[in-house]
Amino acid sequence: MEATAGLWPEGLVGAVCLVGAVVLMVRRANAKQLEKRLTSRAQNRREHSFAEAERAVLKYKQSHPMKDSTVILRLSLCELTEQLQDGSLSAEEVLYAYMEKTLEQQRKLNCCTGIILDCFEQIKTISSCKKGPLYGVPISVKENLCLKNQDSSCGLVNRLEQPAGEDAVLVQVLKKNGAIPFVRTNVPQALLSYECSNPIYGQTVNPLNVGKTCGGSSGGEAALIGGGGSVMGVGTDVGGSLRVPAAFCGICALKPTAGRLSCKGFKTCYRQSTVLSAAGPMARDVESLAVFMKAVLCDDMFSLDPTVSPLPFNEEVYRSRKPLTIGYYDHLEQTPTSPSMIRAVREVKALLERAGHTLVPYRPVRLYEATELMSRGVLADGAATFLQQLSGSPLDPTIKVQVLACRFPIWLKKLLAFLLKPLRDLTLCFQDCVDDTIAEWRRLDIDVVLCPTLGPAFSVLNSVKLDNVVPHASIYNGLNFSAGVVPVSTVTTQDESELLLLDKGDLFYSYKEAVAGGLGLPVAVQCVARPWQDELCLRFMKEVEELVQRADHY
């Protein structure tokens, strides 16, 4: 009896363990089934929106003798707004021309998360906004901008079927100015990647080479605009998320000073402290970016979001053509920089000098301290919020390495920080970096800075290995300087040959592997101005664009 009785506790423990294991397996199976159902429903909603848009385009073409849509699609934003205002074009024919092109690009690039079907109702009532500066202009928006009654998932399954109660402030302002938000564009899962892929909507590719990525996190925007499916788009930038995809896809983008445009109603996946996300425009040319900024820097935005500084667009600064003193650098030490990036800066430097500007050698102040502080500022809680948002959602392959690093235990992160820290003092704060940078600009008496932006486009699934290229873009997020990119060249055979000679260790090898095979892809430069000098940044970008265009004509 004693021997038999002694077996009961062990048997009971085993039974409890078995029941616990079964319960855990059932829960996991149920969670997986829920993920599949949510993903399937989201994909079905997307396909339904595409089908509805296809039918609407066909119906319109059958009932209206449309002008040649290629003529409409070739118009710059300024030309488009002028013809919409004077009645040469109707808002309907412009919307349907871009809708048809968007659907074509979606099939090729997988750049959209859905058509905004409300645009077909908006077009019927838009005549009251005819005096708005963006009257009748179809505008694409990044998926993390809230739209009433729609999800902003940021590529996370567990955020599906949680529709927003109202539009983001910037979307409301665009509508008040007569614009028509008509399509939402794809993003990388959780928004912290230079790829553009997530488990819900899949991978978006580059419009100029489908074997290359379009960049991220505003990658769907860049791909759609670069492919001709949108004349203007809205994205966000916390570490290069506007500028990198724009450079990869051969378009222009502006990251204004954080706080210049409202980010109320924008979704994010991480807890920020000192580094703030900035909303900004993307388009085919610089003048379009300026038109956008003029339109939205208005009383409507300042009243809808009182936290935004009420600074209207300074036309005088933007239109000025007085000679500038321009700091420049063509590479960063310990950071991979392609031969095409270096060449682009040097060629633009020569054009600026011939145009009468003064070019002064410049090196970023405390670059790596600022970059590390920037990383800490974006993930201010040690990535706890970032990881929490990812829980309950399948992980996209493009961010697995990033997530693994975030999951390191605290003791290991501290050990790695100690071992990897060169002779740098990280006790300084962001304000020290900003103050020292501004002091150096004043010492050199420079107005703006010309420097490389990341490029050319990486091969798909290579960004995961390349955290070491982040400083090219992220330093100006950390400093909160205004920064924009302008395409100025394409990769040459000479660039490709020189790339083979780039050999400075494993980090550079991964970079070479990512950018190889980029012949003919766009190369951009980055234009930088101090905080709150967004108009000066745009003026500098515009001059670079014009000089390059004139040089190409000779």
Protein Blocks (a to p, Z undefined) as FASTA:
>chain_A
ZZmmmmmmmmmmmmmmmmmmmmmmmmmmmmmmmmmmmmmmmmmmmmmmmmmmmmmmmmmm
mmpccddfklmmmpcfklmmmmmmnomacfklmmmmmmmmmmmmmmmnopagbdcfklmm
mmmmmmmmmmpmkgoiacdddfklccehiacekopaklgoiacfbdcfklmmmmmnopac
fbdcdddehhiacbdcdfknopaddfkbmkbcebjfklmmmmmmmnopafbdcdddfeop
mmmmmmmnopacddddehjaccehiacfbdcfkbccddddddfbfklmmmmmmmmmcfkl
mmmmmmbccddcdfklmmpccdcdddddfbdehiacdfklmmmmmmmmmmmmmnopacdd
dddehklmmmmmmmmmmmmngommmmmmmgopacdfklmmmmmmmmpcfklmmmmmmmmm
ccbdfkbcfklmmmmmmmmmmmnopabdcdddddddddehklmmmmmlmmmmmmmmmnop
acddddfbdcdfklmmmmmmpcgbjklmmmmmmmgoighiacdddddddehilmmmmmmm
mmmmmmmmmmmmZZ
